[in-house]
């Protein structure tokens, strides 16, 4: 499906997802209708609970512009996922990256030379 810069899928990507993966799109819709508070409290699926956390992080970090959800860089560039291509935040800001090959989440910032300083590196919420 490619990569994107903002939180919302393009119309074309949304249509393609509905055709190529209707069950996953349906599950996402059901999740959205239930709401993150309910899913966090009642949900038992790790993927759904991770989505709750990422939703909160998106709300806290996607800012700027007059329509940040549609136009600003997702997560202020502070979350690195394989399907996002966002502007990088300031080096001193904490960032969160998913490393699929290592099945790890890494919290880090960059030093003056651009090298990562890892604050935490943990497994969990299956990739």
PyMOL commands that set and color helices and strands:
alter all, ss='L'
color gray80, all
select helices_A, chain A and resi 11-20+22-34+36-42+46-61+68-71+74-77
alter helices_A, ss='H'
color red, helices_A
select strands_A, chain A and resi 79-80+95-99+104-110+116-122
alter strands_A, ss='S'
color yellow, strands_A
deselect
rebuild
show_as cartoon
